């Protein structure tokens, strides 16, 4: 693997090729770190030593470039500062100090992805490692290496000063400690705890010998003082942070190796063509930004098209388009779920998922086709997630409860498409690809089942509502036409020029018994499109005639009123809008029926198909009969609605009853249409319950008490005499 120092981070230089001696000391001088490719990241390949009685098995990536990998002579390999020209080999040769038993020997024809298949069989130095406990074969831990398990920081383990780092002292300490934990120096078969302990020592050595990882560890372990600093987090947290950075740097090296491998196939010369399409000789070397390294295996997003479609949509328009997004997702994931390596076909067009799908064979057989299907799935999932997020607080959102699963599908698809590029570029897939693909496939299957069932319920409720949209506009409905109904004017004597005009009912006057109709405004044609391409050919008379025609058309438009009150006999129902909605419902229902249904292995697919098949076919027949009747009514003109009223009502009634039965509800008759005459206000009569009687009696007693109190006050009040009468009496008595 490309060492960290080759990526611009230091680390004491590049280590020469070599392994470890029998005592655990690395072969070759130089003050560099262990190359990350030697730590089991998936970019090396396992090899066994030539002799059977030598040291323990080790990991060594190929020392040379794969076939067709050698770059052309002259000039640097790529125009980046991360690697010098002399480091242009595909991978730096390095060795892994330890490998668990059971690794297969790799043949000469193996390529980069070989190690990934056995990644679970050995310990990765850049991953967190826990030393197993409570093992029967465990032996006392030597005192010298107990520091690996008790949380001692790296600088104390290797006995160096963090302010004056000494790489030579670190290497000496590493060699001294490796004697106590190296599998070849134990004198017995290494247990799982021994292997983990040795890997733990290599992990500590890797972190402290690299400048970047050591700086991250020191910052998080001891903290940074001052404003904007970092609190001390201890050894464990600091080690996790440094290992995370090491994994990121290793991935950068893997990506760069893939770039080099693909660039050698696509070529390094700028290809130019003349006007006749003939190739011209290149005028120089091609830089990295001048050709698409992953053009064949690109997983570029389709956000531009999606953003263009979303722009300017209102909440109501998003609600109307939500079923389209759901149907698009169901169609896009169908090829993935119906593959023979993933599922088995069942009766009635259903499918059953395998308990253990052959995902590795699926990936290796045709990865380009799978990638194309996953890109379509990603676009459909993104569109659905956008609609879910927009309608999250809307009470009529059809996506309730699906937000989490849809997000898992979108993020899983994006992640798998990224790691899938390496397998396509190299030509092999490993266990990492299989595990991620298995998780993604499970999330896709769960979301498919949820959306499939919910779409079926939505279509059944749409069949119930279709009756309300049609029966009210048919003759002999027993009421008036609802507001919003499209009508066609006819037999107008005072305004014969408006006959044949279309409009929508906006109100009903109970006193005059007339409809208020808003007439459609005709879109004015652009006069510029009617002009000739060469305006010089027009004479002055032609321009004046065109102006006069425009004035006449404007006057005619102004003469057409916006609203008009008409009696019911002058308006006939326009059956085109309900016909289009019903035809769209028939199309969606038939598409939903043809989609495969997921059946678990414990269910009887034939019994499910026998129970659901006939009712679903009957529903399709009812809806098709109603749509055919409406189409005949549209073709019949003004009298067409009278001819098809009975047949249309019967079909929609059958569809409503069957839909209620499939939904597990009681079929209900549609409410009556809006009345022609104004309804009198109805006074609600409350039930005569004991509580209401007690309250009524209490109110009567209180009212009676108030009346009695008023009468007693009026009786006890003394009648007052006028002041002038008192004066006369005083005068008479005084005289």
C-alpha positions in Angstrom: 0.0 0.0 0.0 1.1 3.6 -0.5 2.7 4.6 2.9 1.5 7.7 4.7 4.7 9.5 4.0 4.0 9.3 0.3 0.8 11.2 0.8 2.6 14.3 2.1 2.4 13.6 5.8 6.0 12.8 6.7 6.6 9.7 8.8 10.3 9.4 8.4 10.5 8.4 4.8 9.5 5.3 2.9 10.6 2.0 4.3 12.4 -0.4 1.9 10.7 -3.7 1.1 11.1 -6.4 3.7 9.4 -8.2 6.5 10.1 -9.0 10.1 12.9 -11.1 11.4 12.2 -14.0 13.6 12.6 -11.8 16.7 10.0 -9.4 15.4 12.4 -6.6 14.2 11.6 -5.1 10.9 14.1 -5.7 8.1 15.7 -2.7 6.5 16.9 0.5 7.9 15.5 3.9 7.6 13.4 5.8 10.1 10.1 5.2 8.4 6.8 3.8 9.6 5.1 0.5 8.7 3.4 1.1 5.4 -0.3 1.0 5.7 -0.6 -1.5 2.9 1.2 -4.0 5.2 -1.5 -3.6 7.8 -4.3 -5.4 6.0 -6.4 -2.7 4.5 -7.5 -4.6 1.4 -5.0 -3.3 -1.1 -2.3 -6.0 -0.6 -2.6 -9.7 -1.2 -1.7 -12.6 1.1 1.4 -14.6 0.3 3.0 -17.6 2.0 6.7 -17.9 2.5 8.5 -20.4 0.3 9.7 -22.7 3.0 7.4 -24.5 5.3 9.6 -24.1 8.4 10.2 -20.4 8.2 8.7 -17.5 10.1 4.9 -17.0 10.4 2.9 -16.2 7.4 3.0 -12.6 6.3 1.1 -10.2 4.0 2.9 -8.7 1.0 1.3 -6.6 -1.7 2.6 -7.1 -5.2 6.0 -5.5 -5.8 5.4 -4.5 -9.4 2.6 -3.1 -11.4 -0.2 -5.2 -12.8 -0.3 -6.1 -16.5 -0.6 -3.0 -18.7 0.2 -0.8 -15.7 3.6 0.6 -16.6 3.3 4.3 -17.4 5.1 5.7 -20.4 8.7 6.8 -20.0 9.6 10.4 -19.5 7.9 12.8 -17.1 6.2 12.2 -13.7 3.4 9.8 -13.3 0.7 12.3 -12.4 0.8 16.0 -11.8 0.4 15.8 -8.1 2.8 16.6 -5.3 1.8 13.6 -3.2 4.3 11.1 -4.8 7.7 11.5 -6.3 8.5 10.1 -9.8 10.6 7.3 -8.3 7.5 6.2 -6.4 5.4 5.5 -9.4 5.0 1.8 -8.9 1.5 0.6 -8.3 2.0 -0.3 -4.7 5.0 0.1 -2.4 6.3 -3.4 -1.4 5.8 -4.0 2.3 5.2 -6.9 4.5 2.7 -7.6 7.3 4.3 -8.9 10.5 1.5 -11.2 11.3 -1.4 -13.0 9.6 -3.8 -15.4 11.1 -3.6 -19.0 10.0 -6.0 -20.0 7.3 -5.0 -17.5 4.6 -4.8 -19.0 1.2 -1.7 -18.5 -0.9 -2.3 -16.1 -3.8 -1.4 -17.1 -7.3 0.6 -15.0 -9.7 -2.6 -13.9 -11.5 -4.3 -12.4 -8.5 -5.0 -8.7 -8.5 -5.6 -6.0 -6.0 -8.9 -7.1 -4.5 -7.7 -10.5 -3.4 -7.0 -9.5 0.2 -10.5 -8.2 0.8 -12.0 -11.7 0.5 -10.0 -12.8 3.6 -10.2 -9.5 5.5 -12.2 -11.1 8.3 -9.5 -13.7 8.9 -6.9 -11.4 10.3 -6.7 -8.3 12.6 -6.6 -4.9 11.0 -4.1 -2.7 12.7 -6.0 0.5 11.9 -9.2 -0.8 13.5 -10.0 -0.8 17.3 -8.8 -4.0 18.8 -10.1 -5.6 22.0 -8.0 -8.3 23.7 -10.2 -11.3 24.5 -10.5 -12.3 28.1 -11.6 -15.4 30.1 -10.0 -17.9 27.8 -9.1 -21.4 29.1 -5.7 -21.2 27.3 -4.8 -17.8 28.6 -1.5 -17.5 30.4 -0.2 -14.7 32.7 0.5 -11.6 30.8 4.2 -10.6 31.0 4.8 -7.5 33.1 6.6 -5.8 30.3 3.5 -5.7 28.0 0.8 -5.1 30.6 0.9 -1.5 29.5 -0.9 -2.5 26.3 -4.0 -3.3 28.2 -4.2 -0.9 31.2 -4.6 2.4 29.2 -1.1 3.6 29.3 -0.4 6.3 26.8 1.9 5.6 23.8 4.7 7.9 25.0 5.0 6.0 28.3 4.8 2.6 26.5 7.8 3.5 24.3 9.5 5.6 27.0 10.0 8.7 24.9 9.5 12.4 25.5 6.6 13.8 23.4 8.3 17.2 23.1 11.6 15.7 21.9 10.6 12.7 19.9 13.3 10.0 19.3 12.4 7.5 16.6 15.5 5.4 17.3 14.4 4.9 20.9 10.9 4.0 19.8 12.3 1.3 17.5 14.5 -0.1 20.3 11.5 -0.4 22.6 9.4 -1.9 19.9 12.0 -4.7 19.3 12.3 -5.3 23.0 8.6 -5.6 23.6 7.9 -7.7 20.4 10.0 -10.5 22.0 7.3 -11.0 24.6 4.3 -11.0 22.2 5.6 -12.2 18.8 3.9 -15.5 17.9 7.3 -17.0 16.9 8.9 -16.2 20.2 6.2 -17.6 22.5 7.4 -21.2 22.2 3.8 -22.4 21.8 0.8 -22.0 19.6 -0.5 -18.4 19.7 -3.9 -17.9 21.1 -6.4 -15.3 20.1 -5.3 -13.1 23.0 -1.7 -13.4 21.9 -2.5 -12.5 18.4 -4.5 -9.5 19.5 -1.8 -8.4 21.9 0.8 -8.5 19.1 -1.4 -6.5 16.8 -2.0 -4.0 19.6 1.7 -3.5 19.8 2.0 -3.0 16.0 -0.9 -0.5 16.2 0.8 1.6 18.9 4.1 1.5 16.9 2.3 2.6 13.7 0.6 5.5 15.4 3.6 6.9 17.2 6.0 6.5 14.3 3.9 8.6 11.9 4.0 12.4 12.3 0.4 13.0 11.4 -1.1 10.2 13.5 1.2 11.1 16.4 0.1 14.7 16.3 -3.5 13.8 16.3 -3.0 11.4 19.2 -1.1 14.0 21.3 -3.7 16.7 20.7 -6.6 14.5 21.9 -4.8 12.7 24.6 -3.2 15.7 26.4 -5.4 18.5 25.0 -4.6 22.0 23.7 -4.6 24.9 26.1 -6.0 28.3 25.3 -9.1 29.6 23.7 -10.3 27.4 20.9 -8.2 24.6 22.3 -9.1 21.0 23.0 -9.8 19.2 26.3 -7.7 16.2 27.3 -9.7 13.0 26.4 -7.3 10.3 27.5 -5.5 7.4 25.7 -8.5 5.5 24.4 -10.3 8.4 22.7 -7.0 9.8 21.3 -6.1 6.4 19.9 -9.5 6.1 18.2 -9.1 9.5 16.6 -5.7 8.7 15.2 -6.8 5.3 13.9 -9.7 7.0 12.2 -7.4 9.4 10.4 -5.1 6.5 9.5 -8.0 4.7 7.8 -8.9 7.8 5.9 -5.4 8.2 4.6 -5.3 4.5 3.7 -8.5 5.0 1.6 -6.9 8.0 -0.1 -4.0 5.7 -1.1 -6.4 3.0 -2.4 -8.3 5.5 -4.4 -5.1 6.8 -5.9 -3.9 3.3 -6.8 -7.2 2.7 -8.6 -6.8 5.9 -10.5 -3.3 4.9 -11.6 -4.6 1.5 -12.7 -7.5 2.9 -14.7 -5.4 5.7 -16.2 -2.9 3.2 -17.6 -5.8 1.6 -19.5 -7.4 4.8 -20.8 -4.1 6.2 -22.0 -1.9 9.1 -21.1 -1.9 11.0 -24.4 -4.3 13.8 -25.3 -6.5 12.5 -28.2 -7.6 15.2 -30.6 -9.7 14.9 -33.8 -9.9 17.1 -36.8 -13.1 18.3 -38.5 -13.5 15.1 -40.4 -13.3 13.0 -37.2 -9.8 11.7 -37.8 -7.5 11.2 -34.8 -4.7 13.7 -34.5 -1.4 13.1 -32.8 -1.4 14.3 -29.2 0.5 17.5 -28.4 1.6 16.5 -24.9 1.0 14.3 -21.9 -2.5 14.2 -20.4 -2.9 15.5 -16.9 -5.3 14.0 -14.3 -8.0 16.6 -14.9 -8.0 16.2 -18.7 -9.6 12.7 -18.9 -12.4 10.9 -17.1 -10.7 8.1 -15.2 -14.0 6.6 -14.2 -16.1 7.2 -17.2 -16.9 3.6 -17.6 -17.8 3.0 -14.0 -19.0 6.5 -13.0 -21.6 6.8 -10.3 -22.4 10.5 -10.9 -25.5 11.9 -9.5 -28.6 12.9 -11.4 -29.2 15.9 -9.2 -29.4 18.4 -12.1 -32.4 16.7 -13.7 -34.1 16.2 -10.3 -33.5 19.8 -9.3 -34.9 21.0 -12.6 -38.1 18.9 -12.1 -38.6 20.1 -8.5 -38.2 23.8 -9.3 -41.4 25.7 -8.9 -43.6 22.9 -7.6 -46.2 23.8 -5.1 -47.4 21.6 -2.2 -50.5 20.5 -4.1 -48.4 19.6 -7.1 -46.0 17.6 -5.0 -49.0 15.7 -3.5 -50.3 14.9 -7.0 -46.8 13.7 -8.1 -46.2 11.6 -5.0 -47.9 8.5 -6.5 -45.7 8.9 -9.6 -42.5 8.9 -7.5 -43.7 5.8 -5.6 -44.4 3.9 -8.9 -41.1 5.0 -10.3 -39.3 3.5 -7.3 -41.2 0.2 -7.6 -40.3 -0.1 -11.2 -36.6 0.8 -10.7 -35.9 -1.8 -8.0 -37.8 -4.6 -9.7 -34.9 -5.9 -11.8 -32.7 -6.1 -8.7 -35.2 -8.0 -6.6 -36.3 -10.4 -9.3 -32.8 -11.6 -10.2 -32.5 -15.4 -9.8 -29.6 -15.1 -7.5 -31.6 -12.9 -5.1 -35.2 -14.4 -5.3 -37.3 -17.3 -6.6 -40.4 -16.8 -8.7 -43.7 -17.9 -7.1 -47.3 -18.4 -8.2 -49.3 -15.4 -9.4 -46.3 -13.4 -10.4 -45.0 -13.2 -6.8 -41.4 -13.8 -5.7 -39.7 -15.1 -2.5 -36.4 -13.9 -1.3 -33.5 -16.3 -0.8 -32.4 -17.0 2.7 -28.8 -16.8 1.5 -28.6 -15.0 -1.8 -25.6 -15.5 -4.0 -24.5 -11.9 -3.9 -20.9 -12.4 -4.8 -21.8 -14.2 -8.0 -24.3 -11.5 -8.7 -21.6 -8.8 -8.4 -19.0 -10.7 -10.5 -21.4 -11.7 -13.2 -22.5 -8.4 -14.6 -21.5 -5.4 -12.3 -22.2 -2.8 -15.0 -25.8 -3.8 -15.3 -26.2 -3.8 -11.5 -24.6 -0.4 -11.2 -27.0 1.0 -13.8 -30.0 -0.4 -11.8 -28.6 1.0 -8.6 -28.1 4.5 -10.1 -31.8 4.5 -11.2 -32.8 3.3 -7.7 -30.7 6.1 -6.2 -32.4 8.7 -8.3 -35.9 7.4 -7.4 -35.0 7.2 -3.7 -33.7 10.8 -3.8 -36.9 12.0 -5.4 -39.0 10.2 -2.9 -37.0 11.6 0.1 -37.3 15.1 -1.2 -41.1 14.7 -1.5 -41.2 13.1 2.0 -39.2 16.0 3.5 -41.4 18.6 1.9 -44.7 17.0 3.0 -43.4 16.1 6.5 -45.8 18.5 8.2 -48.6 18.1 5.8 -51.7 16.3 7.1 -52.4 14.6 3.8 -48.9 13.3 3.2 -49.0 9.7 1.7 -45.5 9.0 3.1 -46.3 8.7 6.8 -44.0 6.2 8.4 -41.7 5.6 5.4 -39.2 8.4 6.0 -36.6 6.4 7.9 -36.6 3.4 5.5 -36.4 5.6 2.5 -33.4 7.4 4.0 -31.7 4.1 4.7 -32.1 3.1 1.1 -30.8 6.3 -0.3 -27.7 6.5 1.9 -27.0 2.8 1.5 -27.2 3.1 -2.3 -24.9 6.1 -2.4 -22.4 4.4 -0.2 -22.4 1.1 -2.1 -22.0 2.8 -5.5 -18.9 4.5 -4.1 -17.2 1.2 -3.0 -18.5 -0.6 -6.0 -16.2 1.4 -8.3 -13.1 -0.3 -6.9 -14.5 -3.8 -7.7 -15.4 -2.8 -11.2 -12.0 -1.2 -11.9 -10.1 -4.2 -10.7 -12.5 -6.9 -11.8 -13.1 -8.6 -8.5 -15.4 -8.1 -5.5 -14.7 -9.1 -1.9 -16.5 -9.7 1.3 -16.9 -6.0 2.1 -18.9 -5.5 -1.1 -21.0 -8.5 -0.3 -21.8 -7.4 3.3 -22.8 -3.9 2.2 -24.8 -5.2 -0.7 -26.7 -7.6 1.6 -27.7 -4.7 4.0 -28.8 -2.5 1.0 -30.8 -5.4 -0.5 -32.6 -5.9 2.8 -33.6 -2.3 3.1 -34.7 -2.1 -0.5 -36.9 -5.2 -0.1 -38.5 -3.8 3.1 -39.3 -0.5 1.5 -40.6 -2.2 -1.7 -43.1 -4.2 0.4 -44.3 -1.1 2.3 -44.8 1.1 -0.7 -46.4 -1.8 -2.7 -49.1 -2.3 0.0 -49.6 1.4 0.5 -50.1 2.1 -3.2 -52.7 -0.7 -3.3 -54.7 0.9 -0.5 -54.4 4.3 -2.1 -55.8 3.0 -5.4 -58.7 1.3 -3.6 -59.6 4.5 -1.9 -59.3 6.3 -5.2 -61.9 3.8 -6.6 -64.3 4.7 -3.8 -63.8 8.5 -4.5 -64.2 8.0 -8.2 -67.9 7.3 -7.7 -68.4 10.7 -6.0 -66.7 12.5 -8.9 -69.0 10.8 -11.5 -72.4 10.1 -10.1 -73.1 13.7 -9.1 -72.6 14.9 -12.7 -74.9 12.2 -14.2 -78.6 13.0 -15.0 -81.2 12.1 -12.4 -78.8 12.5 -9.5 -81.5 14.3 -7.5 -79.6 17.6 -7.0 -77.5 20.3 -8.6 -74.0 20.1 -10.0 -71.2 20.5 -7.4 -69.0 23.5 -7.6 -66.0 23.1 -9.9 -67.9 20.9 -12.4 -66.9 21.6 -16.0 -69.9 22.5 -18.3 -70.5 23.4 -21.9 -72.9 26.2 -22.7 -75.7 25.8 -25.3 -79.1 27.2 -26.4 -78.3 30.7 -25.2 -80.6 33.1 -27.2 -79.4 36.4 -25.8 -75.7 35.5 -26.2 -75.6 33.1 -29.0 -71.9 33.8 -29.5 -71.2 32.1 -26.2 -72.8 28.7 -27.2 -70.1 26.0 -27.2 -68.0 27.9 -24.7 -66.6 25.9 -21.7 -66.4 26.9 -18.1 -66.6 25.8 -14.5 -69.4 26.2 -12.1 -68.4 28.6 -9.2 -71.8 28.9 -7.4 -75.5 28.5 -7.2 -78.2 31.1 -6.5 -81.0 29.5 -4.5 -83.4 32.4 -5.1 -82.9 32.6 -8.9 -82.2 28.9 -9.4 -79.2 29.7 -11.6 -75.6 28.6 -11.9 -72.7 31.0 -11.9 -70.2 29.9 -14.5 -66.7 31.2 -14.9 -65.9 31.0 -18.6 -62.5 29.9 -19.8 -60.3 32.6 -21.2 -58.7 31.8 -24.5 -54.9 32.2 -24.6 -54.0 34.9 -27.0 -51.7 33.8 -29.8 -48.4 35.4 -30.2 -48.6 37.6 -33.2 -44.8 37.5 -33.7 -44.9 33.9 -34.6 -47.3 34.7 -37.5 -45.0 37.3 -39.1 -42.7 36.3 -41.9 -39.1 35.6 -41.2 -38.0 38.6 -43.3 -39.9 41.7 -42.2 -38.6 43.7 -45.1 -41.1 41.9 -47.4 -44.1 43.4 -45.5 -45.5 46.6 -46.9 -47.1 49.4 -44.9 -50.6 48.2 -45.8 -49.9 44.7 -44.4 -48.7 46.2 -41.1 -51.9 48.3 -40.9 -54.1 45.3 -41.6 -52.4 43.3 -38.9 -53.0 46.1 -36.4 -56.7 46.2 -37.3 -57.0 42.4 -36.8 -55.4 42.7 -33.4 -57.8 45.4 -32.4 -60.8 43.3 -33.5 -59.6 40.3 -31.6 -59.0 42.4 -28.5 -62.5 43.8 -28.7 -64.0 40.3 -29.1 -62.1 39.1 -26.0 -63.4 42.1 -24.0 -66.9 41.3 -25.1 -66.7 37.8 -23.5 -67.7 38.1 -19.8 -65.7 36.4 -17.1 -68.8 35.1 -15.3 -72.3 34.3 -16.5 -75.5 33.2 -14.7 -77.4 30.6 -16.6 -80.3 28.2 -15.9 -79.6 24.5 -15.6 -81.0 23.6 -19.0 -78.4 25.8 -20.8 -75.5 23.8 -19.3 -74.5 20.3 -20.2 -71.8 18.4 -18.2 -68.4 18.1 -19.8 -67.4 14.4 -19.2 -63.8 14.8 -20.4 -62.3 15.6 -16.9 -63.9 12.6 -15.0 -63.1 10.3 -18.0 -59.4 11.3 -17.8 -59.2 10.7 -14.1 -60.9 7.3 -14.4 -58.7 6.2 -17.3 -55.6 7.2 -15.2 -57.0 5.1 -12.3 -57.5 2.1 -14.6 -53.9 2.5 -15.9 -52.4 2.7 -12.4 -54.5 -0.2 -11.1 -53.4 -2.5 -14.0 -49.8 -1.4 -13.5 -50.0 -2.2 -9.8 -51.6 -5.6 -10.4 -48.8 -6.6 -12.8 -46.1 -5.7 -10.3 -44.7 -8.7 -8.4 -45.8 -9.2 -4.8 -43.3 -10.3 -2.2 -44.3 -13.5 -0.4 -42.4 -14.9 2.6 -41.1 -18.5 2.6 -43.6 -19.5 5.3 -46.6 -18.4 3.1 -48.3 -20.4 0.5 -47.9 -18.4 -2.7 -50.6 -20.4 -4.6 -53.1 -19.8 -1.8 -52.3 -16.1 -1.7 -52.7 -15.8 -5.5 -56.0 -17.8 -5.4 -57.4 -15.5 -2.7 -56.3 -12.2 -4.1 -56.4 -12.9 -7.9 -60.2 -12.9 -8.6 -61.1 -9.8 -6.5 -58.3 -7.8 -8.1 -59.4 -8.9 -11.6 -63.0 -8.0 -10.7 -61.9 -4.5 -9.6 -60.1 -4.0 -12.9 -63.2 -5.1 -14.7 -65.5 -2.7 -12.8 -63.2 0.3 -13.4 -62.8 -0.6 -17.1 -66.5 -0.8 -17.6 -67.1 2.6 -16.0 -64.3 4.1 -18.1 -65.8 2.6 -21.3 -69.3 3.9 -20.4 -67.9 7.4 -19.8 -66.0 7.3 -23.2 -69.3 6.4 -24.9 -71.0 9.3 -23.1 -68.4 11.7 -24.4 -68.8 10.4 -27.9 -72.6 10.7 -27.7 -72.5 14.5 -27.2 -75.2 16.3 -25.2 -77.4 13.2 -24.9 -74.5 10.9 -24.1 -74.8 11.2 -20.3 -78.4 10.1 -20.4 -77.5 6.9 -22.3 -74.7 5.7 -20.1 -75.9 6.9 -16.6 -77.3 3.5 -15.5 -74.4 1.4 -16.7 -71.8 3.8 -15.2 -73.6 3.9 -11.8 -73.7 0.1 -11.6 -70.0 -0.3 -12.4 -68.9 2.3 -9.9 -71.2 0.9 -7.2 -69.6 -2.6 -7.7 -66.1 -1.1 -7.6 -67.0 0.8 -4.4 -68.4 -2.3 -2.6 -65.4 -4.5 -3.6 -62.9 -1.8 -2.6 -64.5 -1.5 0.8 -64.3 -5.3 1.2 -60.6 -5.4 0.3 -59.9 -2.6 2.7 -61.7 -4.4 5.5 -64.4 -1.7 5.8 -68.2 -1.6 5.6 -69.4 -0.3 2.2 -71.3 3.0 2.5 -73.6 4.7 0.2 -72.3 8.1 -1.2 -73.8 11.2 0.4 -76.6 12.9 -1.5 -75.6 15.6 -4.0 -75.9 19.3 -3.2 -79.6 20.4 -3.0 -81.4 22.7 -5.4 -83.3 24.6 -2.6 -81.8 26.2 0.5 -82.0 24.0 3.5 -83.6 25.4 6.7 -81.4 25.4 9.8 -82.0 22.4 11.9 -82.0 22.8 15.6 -80.2 20.0 17.3 -82.3 18.3 20.0 -80.2 16.9 22.8 -80.9 13.6 24.3 -83.0 13.4 27.4 -80.4 12.0 29.8 -80.5 12.2 33.6 -77.8 14.9 33.8 -79.6 17.2 31.4 -82.8 16.8 33.5 -81.0 17.6 36.7 -79.5 20.7 35.1 -82.8 21.8 33.7 -84.6 21.4 37.1 -81.7 23.3 38.8 -82.1 26.2 36.3 -85.9 26.3 36.9 -85.5 26.4 40.7 -82.9 29.2 40.4 -85.2 31.2 38.1 -88.2 30.7 40.5 -86.1 31.9 43.4 -85.1 35.0 41.6 -88.8 35.9 40.9 -89.8 35.3 44.5 -87.0 37.6 45.7 -88.1 40.4 43.4 -91.7 40.2 44.6 -90.8 40.3 48.3 -88.7 43.4 47.7 -91.5 45.2 45.9 -94.0 44.4 48.8 -91.8 45.5 51.6 -90.9 48.8 50.0 -92.7 51.9 51.5 -94.4 54.3 49.1 -92.6 57.6 49.3 -94.5 60.9 49.1 -93.5 63.9 47.1 -91.6 66.6 48.7 -94.1 69.4 47.9 -96.9 67.5 49.8 -94.8 67.4 52.9 -94.2 71.1 52.8 -98.0 71.8 52.5 -98.6 69.7 55.6 -96.0 71.5 57.6 -97.5 74.9 56.6 -101.0 73.8 57.6 -99.9 72.5 60.9 -97.9 75.6 61.7 -100.8 77.9 60.9 
